[in-house]
Amino acid sequence: MITRLVAGLFIILNSLLAHAQFVSQLGRFMVDERKGCAPLTVTILDTNLLTINQCTGLNPCDMNWGDGTMPEQNVFTHTYTQPGTYTLQILYQGIGFDQIQITVTPNTPPTFEIYTCSGNQVHVRVTDTFYDSYFINFNDGSPEVQVPRGSNATSVHAFGSPGNKTISVRGKDVDADDNCGANTLPVEALTVLPAPAISQVAVNTSTSVNLSLATLPNILYRLEIATNNNTAFQLAQTLYNTSTAVVNNLRPEDNYYCFRLGAFDPCNNTTVYSSTICSTNFDVAAQNNQNALSWVTNVTGITNFSISRDGVPLGTTASASFMDNNVVCKTTYCYQLTSNYANGSSSVSLVQCETAFSSDIPTSVNNISAQVNTTGVELTWLQDPAFQAVEYNIFRKTGTDPLQLFAKSTTTQYFDNTYTTEGEYCYQINYEDLCDNIALVGIEACPIRLNGTITSENYSSLTWSEYTGWANGVNQYVLEKYNATGQLLQIINFGPAIFSFIDTDVNPTEQVFRYIVLATPNQAGLDVAISNELELVKEANIFYPTAFTPDRQGPVENEIFKVFGQYIASFEMQIFNRWGELLFTSNSIDAGWDGTYRGKDQPEGTYAFVARLTDFSGNSFTRSGSVVLLRKR
């Protein structure tokens, strides 16, 4: 009753003040507004309250609005765009100044909350305290509701139908213009408040539990908690417009906690509850070659439990225990338990970690892949995942020499930058596991050594060594051929017992070839083995006729003396007569000598030539010879 009386007085007071007019300090003029939100428009209503015929065309006045704009004569309306306190002055001729203070406040839409109730009702609470009073507009044709600032800034309203609605709230100060902007929020009017749901309960620390909630906006929720098998729930938190919650000061390693979420109706003081979701008291204990998992919780509504280890699913069970037999000694495993509810909710336990132990003797390393490159050899190997190595010992030998400890590695790979193909190195890997057990002696790995020469036919003759390093051996060898720029030209596959090949391919545009041999293993999951890269440079040969007939009687190919060649990048040729006189020169291998000198046919005889060439690989050389010039009779 008191709240309604206060609200009524506010309505009457603001109705009277809405039509107020404000007089200057000396009482000479009047304005319609002296306070309001930015932008605020102020109009001078009367400049002759105590004078006659002032601020007219014959007796103009200067209006100084006080906001930095230039004074104006007989301008009676002005808009203040920025918040602040300004002094509006009017200079009367022969009388002097009169003034009034104008206050412009920030145009800040007020904050408020909407609580959805059943029966299409809403409860509005204005949380803002910047303005003297607030106007709530339910935008359904009903009158605006004015409420004062403070704890009584609330209103309950019933919409005529369910569905999406909007509610606007604007603020207004006493003796101020009603020009402040409104804040508008959406809300859905509901006939019945739906029951909420707890999507997930997650124990993230040893003192707190996180909850993910299936909630709706504008509904006030009550989160309640009970410990272990206690059925008496207590209020933990009140929630609004959030889908998460954190409950602190708990002991989830010693207890389990059950939660329920209630949708609270402040209009009718009723609550609709969700299903109950509980945390688990989860423990892990290490046993020989296995870790034992056990837990306690309220199983109502739970269909099964899922276990993960180090973030990876491990198994599912309907019982309250689980045995992990797939563990490696001195390895710490972290487990997490998820309770799966029939309604789709879940409860995730605190992560529990335990270090496993074992006394088993490690198996040997029998799968080593060696990949040779220009700076050394990269060794990678697979090890039985049932054992965890502390450090790997890498042994190396040359030829038939005995193995010697060469290096150590903490990972399953090592790069030997001192490797050479000529060294004929082989490697063996050994290790000690986390339980201080030494592995059995393993296989030797000998990288592929690729050699080759250029035959007299200008072919590439290649041989390579057998690859050893895999327990199940080589599946096939693959020869890859590249040009000088690294472009792959050809791939040739060979059986596991083939170790040589002659490349008879003649490519007139490629002089330099680079070869590597890859071995692929029979066992899946291993890296390929790669040989050293072998570069072979074909000979840059030239060919030329021993005689030609430049008599213009044909055949055409005999009319010009030309030099032909393979892999020629640049070319220069000079032709001399028997006295050493230079008769012809050319920088193009395609331009030949027609048997003339300065337009005159040269006599039959033997002529010498010198050709200077550079091949595709950048090598320069000189070739010389002779040619007989003949003419038909």
Stockholm file with secondary structure:
# STOCKHOLM 1.0

chainA/1-633         MITRLVAGLFIILNSLLAHAQFVSQLGRFMVDERKGCAPLTVTILDTNLLTINQCTGLNPCDMNWGDGTMPEQNVFTHTYTQPGTYTLQILYQGIGFDQIQITVTPNTPPTFEIYTCSGNQVHVRVTDTFYDSYFINFNDGSPEVQVPRGSNATSVHAFGSPGNKTISVRGKDVDADDNCGANTLPVEALTVLPAPAISQVAVNTSTSVNLSLATLPNILYRLEIATNNNTAFQLAQTLYNTSTAVVNNLRPEDNYYCFRLGAFDPCNNTTVYSSTICSTNFDVAAQNNQNALSWVTNVTGITNFSISRDGVPLGTTASASFMDNNVVCKTTYCYQLTSNYANGSSSVSLVQCETAFSSDIPTSVNNISAQVNTTGVELTWLQDPAFQAVEYNIFRKTGTDPLQLFAKSTTTQYFDNTYTTEGEYCYQINYEDLCDNIALVGIEACPIRLNGTITSENYSSLTWSEYTGWANGVNQYVLEKYNATGQLLQIINFGPAIFSFIDTDVNPTEQVFRYIVLATPNQAGLDVAISNELELVKEANIFYPTAFTPDRQGPVENEIFKVFGQYIASFEMQIFNRWGELLFTSNSIDAGWDGTYRGKDQPEGTYAFVARLTDFSGNSFTRSGSVVLLRKR
#=GR chainA/1-633 SS CHHHHHHHHHHHHHHHHTTCCEECTTSSCEESCSEEESSEEEEEEESCSSSSSCSSSSSCCEEECSSSSCCEESCCEEEECSCEEEEEEEEETTTEEEEEEEEEECCCCCCEEEEECSTTEEEEEECCCSSSEEEEECSSSSCCEEEESSTTCEEEEECSSCEEEEEEEEEECTTSCSCCCEEEEEEEECSSCCCCEEEEEEECSSSCEEEEEECCTTCEEEEEEEETTCCCCEEEEEEESCSEEEECSCCTTTCCEEEEEEEEETTTTEEEECCCEECCEEEEEEEBTEEEEEEECCCTTEEEEEEEETTEEEEEESSSEEEECCCCTTCEEEEEEEEEETTSCEEECCCEEEECBCCCCCCCCCEEEEEEETTEEEEEEECCTTSCEEEEEEEEEETTSCCEEEEEESSSEEEETTCCGGGTEEEEEEEEETTSCBCCCCCEEBCCCEEEEECTTSCEEEEECCCBCBTTCEEEEEEEEEETTCCEEEEEEECTTCCEEEECCCCTTCCEEEEEEEEEESSTTCCCEECCCEEEECCCCEECCSEECCSSSSCGGGTSBCCEESSEEEEEEEEECTTCCEEEEESCTTCCBCSEETTEECCSEEEEEEEEEEETTSCEEEEEEEEEECCCC
#=GC SS_cons         CHHHHHHHHHHHHHHHHTTCCEECTTSSCEESCSEEESSEEEEEEESCSSSSSCSSSSSCCEEECSSSSCCEESCCEEEECSCEEEEEEEEETTTEEEEEEEEEECCCCCCEEEEECSTTEEEEEECCCSSSEEEEECSSSSCCEEEESSTTCEEEEECSSCEEEEEEEEEECTTSCSCCCEEEEEEEECSSCCCCEEEEEEECSSSCEEEEEECCTTCEEEEEEEETTCCCCEEEEEEESCSEEEECSCCTTTCCEEEEEEEEETTTTEEEECCCEECCEEEEEEEBTEEEEEEECCCTTEEEEEEEETTEEEEEESSSEEEECCCCTTCEEEEEEEEEETTSCEEECCCEEEECBCCCCCCCCCEEEEEEETTEEEEEEECCTTSCEEEEEEEEEETTSCCEEEEEESSSEEEETTCCGGGTEEEEEEEEETTSCBCCCCCEEBCCCEEEEECTTSCEEEEECCCBCBTTCEEEEEEEEEETTCCEEEEEEECTTCCEEEECCCCTTCCEEEEEEEEEESSTTCCCEECCCEEEECCCCEECCSEECCSSSSCGGGTSBCCEESSEEEEEEEEECTTCCEEEEESCTTCCBCSEETTEECCSEEEEEEEEEEETTSCEEEEEEEEEECCCC
//
